[in-house]
């Protein structure tokens, strides 16, 4: 499923057209709290560049792709779950639970997490 950059809710957040509780913000990557958090810490980390899914990650410059994971670790440290443990997950496609078709990583922590 593809959504245009103009209609993408995460692109609107990145452009400042919609509110989100920001945790981290920089030129190419941002992180904000998930409004339907599944754990005490549930943050979404995404590139500002619109990519519908993980299948398109090769369109990101390598430093930006790497930065997604670095920011995930920094967010975990900032929110106090790095030492106890946290999960970084990517839902890719409808069957995997991807609800917003803009590449994003979920950083989850603050409780014991089971694999589905």
Secondary structure, DSSP 8 states (H G I E B T S, - for coil): ----TTT-HHHHHHTTSS---EEEE-SSEEEEE-TT-SSSEEEEEEESS--SSGGGGGGS-HHHHHHHHHHHHHHHHHTT-TTT-EEEE---SGGGT--SSS-EEEEEESS-----
